[in-house]
Amino acid sequence: TCGTYNDVSIEEMAPEIDGGTALQFEPQDLHIEIGQGMINTNVASDQGIRALCFVMNSVQSLYLHDNSSITTVIPEQTASTRRQTINYSALKWCRVERCPNLDTVFHTDYDIFCFQQLEIFWASDLLMARSIWSRGRIVELWDDKSFARLRAIHLSMCPRLQFVLPLSWNGTLSSLETLHIVRCGDLRQVFPVEAEFQKRIATRYPNGMLGFPRLKN
């Protein structure tokens, strides 16, 4: 049985940007919070993987904070196993902060639709993180569902971040409205485009360039 965390109080996610209303983190009906202490999501048994996949594919909001043991939400060998697949299909809100040893937030398998419902992603004070989403395999299938509802990305104080979200899944970020990045000194590419995908962009989009039709801030 799952219920809303009515007693959770979380401060504003971000200051006002260009006069817009500050976003509030909104725990959804199925919410997971991972805080201090040791955590091990690297399960090996079939039963454990099935249970982990069921939970992560059902969760609607995720809050990860103040954890010095975690290096990724779900280890790559577990997230991309052929026995089960984690695609975070129900996740709408995600906030990650103050996890000093986090390297990559999400290991993503672009062979399947993923993050179809994600609207808001927020990360701050991730001192060792090199990426938010990992690089994925190029697939032939045209994907207009993955990240299709992503409206806002807020990143601050991630000094070793090299990239945010590789465009590897053969789709676009058609709903993105706000991109807010501060104090990420090593960042070189926000949305690196894989070479094979770049060839398809040249034939599918005007002037061979991706557009962000809803980008405001």
C-alpha positions as CSV (number, residue, x, y, z in Angstrom):
1,T,0.0,0.0,0.0
2,C,1.4,3.4,-1.0
3,G,0.3,6.8,0.1
4,T,1.3,10.4,-0.3
5,Y,4.0,11.8,1.9
6,N,1.8,14.6,3.3
7,D,4.3,15.5,6.1
8,V,7.2,16.1,3.7
9,S,8.2,19.7,3.4
10,I,10.8,20.5,0.7
11,E,12.1,24.0,0.0
12,E,11.8,25.7,-3.4
13,M,13.6,23.9,-6.2
14,A,14.8,27.0,-7.9
15,P,14.6,30.8,-7.7
16,E,12.5,32.8,-10.1
17,I,13.8,32.8,-13.6
18,D,12.8,35.7,-15.9
19,G,9.9,36.4,-13.7
20,G,8.5,32.9,-13.8
21,T,7.1,31.1,-10.8
22,A,9.6,29.0,-8.9
23,L,9.0,25.3,-9.2
24,Q,8.1,23.2,-6.2
25,F,9.1,19.6,-5.9
26,E,5.8,17.7,-5.8
27,P,5.9,14.2,-4.3
28,Q,3.5,12.1,-6.3
29,D,1.2,9.2,-5.1
30,L,4.0,6.7,-5.6
31,H,7.1,8.4,-4.1
32,I,10.6,7.1,-3.2
33,E,13.0,9.0,-1.0
34,I,16.6,7.8,-0.5
35,G,18.5,9.7,2.2
36,Q,21.4,9.0,4.5
37,G,22.8,5.6,5.1
38,M,24.0,2.7,3.1
39,I,22.1,1.5,0.1
40,N,22.7,-1.4,-2.3
41,T,20.6,-1.5,-5.5
42,N,23.0,-3.9,-7.2
43,V,20.8,-7.1,-6.9
44,A,21.7,-10.3,-8.8
45,S,18.9,-12.8,-8.3
46,D,16.0,-13.0,-10.7
47,Q,13.5,-12.4,-8.0
48,G,15.4,-9.3,-6.8
49,I,15.7,-7.9,-10.3
50,R,12.0,-8.4,-11.0
51,A,11.1,-6.6,-7.7
52,L,13.5,-3.7,-8.4
53,C,12.2,-3.3,-11.9
54,F,8.6,-3.3,-10.8
55,V,9.3,-0.6,-8.2
56,M,11.4,1.7,-10.4
57,N,9.0,1.4,-13.4
58,S,6.1,2.3,-11.1
59,V,7.6,5.2,-9.1
60,Q,6.2,8.6,-10.0
61,S,8.6,10.8,-8.0
62,L,12.1,10.2,-6.7
63,Y,14.1,12.3,-4.2
64,L,17.7,11.2,-3.6
65,H,19.7,13.3,-1.2
66,D,22.6,13.4,1.3
67,N,23.9,9.9,0.5
68,S,27.6,9.4,0.4
69,S,27.5,5.7,-0.6
70,I,25.5,5.7,-3.8
71,T,27.3,6.1,-7.1
72,T,24.2,5.7,-9.4
73,V,20.5,5.2,-8.8
74,I,20.6,1.7,-10.3
75,P,23.9,0.0,-11.4
76,E,24.3,-0.4,-15.1
77,Q,24.6,-4.2,-15.0
78,T,21.2,-4.3,-13.3
79,A,19.4,-1.5,-15.2
80,S,20.3,-3.0,-18.6
81,T,20.0,-6.7,-18.0
82,R,18.2,-8.7,-20.6
83,R,16.1,-10.5,-18.0
84,Q,14.3,-7.4,-17.0
85,T,14.3,-3.8,-18.1
86,I,14.1,-0.5,-16.1
87,N,12.8,2.3,-18.1
88,Y,11.4,4.7,-15.4
89,S,8.2,4.8,-17.4
90,A,6.0,6.4,-14.7
91,L,8.6,8.9,-13.3
92,K,7.4,12.5,-13.4
93,W,9.6,14.4,-10.9
94,C,13.2,13.7,-9.9
95,R,15.4,15.6,-7.5
96,V,19.0,14.6,-6.6
97,E,21.3,16.6,-4.4
98,R,24.2,16.4,-2.0
99,C,25.4,13.0,-3.0
100,P,29.2,13.5,-3.1
101,N,30.1,10.2,-4.8
102,L,27.4,10.0,-7.4
103,D,29.0,9.5,-10.8
104,T,26.1,8.9,-13.2
105,V,22.5,9.4,-12.1
106,F,20.8,7.2,-14.6
107,H,22.2,4.4,-16.7
108,T,19.8,4.3,-19.6
109,D,19.0,1.6,-22.2
110,Y,17.8,3.4,-25.4
111,D,16.7,0.1,-26.9
112,I,13.3,0.8,-25.3
113,F,11.1,3.8,-24.6
114,C,12.2,5.4,-21.4
115,F,11.3,8.4,-19.2
116,Q,8.0,8.8,-21.1
117,Q,6.4,10.8,-18.3
118,L,9.3,12.8,-16.9
119,E,8.6,16.5,-16.6
120,I,11.0,18.0,-14.1
121,F,14.6,17.0,-13.3
122,W,16.6,18.9,-10.7
123,A,20.2,18.2,-9.5
124,S,22.5,20.2,-7.2
125,D,25.7,19.7,-5.2
126,L,26.9,16.6,-7.1
127,L,30.6,17.1,-6.7
128,M,31.7,14.0,-8.6
129,A,29.0,13.5,-11.2
130,R,30.2,13.3,-14.8
131,S,26.8,12.8,-16.4
132,I,23.1,12.8,-15.6
133,W,22.1,10.2,-18.2
134,S,24.6,7.8,-19.6
135,R,25.4,7.4,-23.3
136,G,23.2,4.7,-24.9
137,R,23.1,2.5,-28.0
138,I,21.9,3.9,-31.3
139,V,18.7,2.2,-32.4
140,E,16.9,2.3,-35.7
141,L,13.4,2.7,-34.3
142,W,12.1,6.3,-34.4
143,D,11.2,7.2,-30.8
144,D,8.8,10.1,-30.1
145,K,8.0,9.0,-26.6
146,S,11.2,9.0,-24.6
147,F,11.7,12.3,-22.8
148,A,8.8,13.7,-24.8
149,R,7.2,15.5,-21.7
150,L,10.5,16.8,-20.2
151,R,9.7,20.5,-19.5
152,A,12.5,21.6,-17.2
153,I,16.1,20.7,-16.3
154,H,17.8,22.5,-13.4
155,L,21.5,21.9,-12.6
156,S,23.7,23.7,-10.1
157,M,27.0,23.0,-8.4
158,C,28.0,20.0,-10.5
159,P,31.6,21.0,-11.2
160,R,32.7,17.8,-12.9
161,L,29.7,17.4,-15.1
162,Q,30.7,16.8,-18.7
163,F,27.3,16.3,-20.4
164,V,23.7,16.1,-19.4
165,L,21.6,14.0,-21.8
166,P,23.1,12.4,-24.9
167,L,20.8,12.4,-27.9
168,S,21.1,8.7,-28.6
169,W,17.5,7.4,-28.7
170,N,16.6,8.8,-32.1
171,G,14.1,11.4,-30.8
172,T,13.9,15.0,-29.7
173,L,13.1,17.2,-26.6
174,S,10.0,18.8,-28.1
175,S,8.5,19.9,-24.7
176,L,11.6,21.4,-23.1
177,E,10.8,24.9,-21.8
178,T,13.5,25.7,-19.2
179,L,17.2,24.8,-19.1
180,H,18.9,26.3,-16.0
181,I,22.6,25.4,-15.5
182,V,24.9,27.2,-13.1
183,R,28.3,26.4,-11.6
184,C,29.1,23.4,-13.8
185,G,32.6,24.4,-14.8
186,D,33.6,21.2,-16.7
187,L,30.4,21.1,-18.8
188,R,31.2,21.0,-22.5
189,Q,28.1,19.6,-24.1
190,V,24.6,19.7,-22.7
191,F,23.0,17.4,-25.3
192,P,25.8,15.6,-27.2
193,V,24.5,14.1,-30.4
194,E,25.9,10.7,-31.4
195,A,27.5,10.7,-34.8
196,E,25.1,8.2,-36.3
197,F,22.1,10.2,-35.1
198,Q,23.6,13.4,-36.6
199,K,23.4,11.8,-40.0
200,R,19.7,11.2,-39.6
201,I,19.2,14.8,-38.3
202,A,20.7,16.1,-41.5
203,T,18.0,14.4,-43.6
204,R,15.0,14.8,-41.2
205,Y,15.2,18.3,-39.9
206,P,15.4,21.7,-41.7
207,N,19.0,22.9,-42.1
208,G,20.2,19.7,-40.5
209,M,19.6,21.1,-37.0
210,L,17.6,20.0,-34.0
211,G,15.1,22.6,-32.7
212,F,13.6,23.3,-29.3
213,P,10.3,24.7,-30.2
214,R,9.1,25.4,-26.7
215,L,12.3,26.6,-25.1
216,K,11.6,29.8,-23.1
217,N,14.2,30.1,-20.4
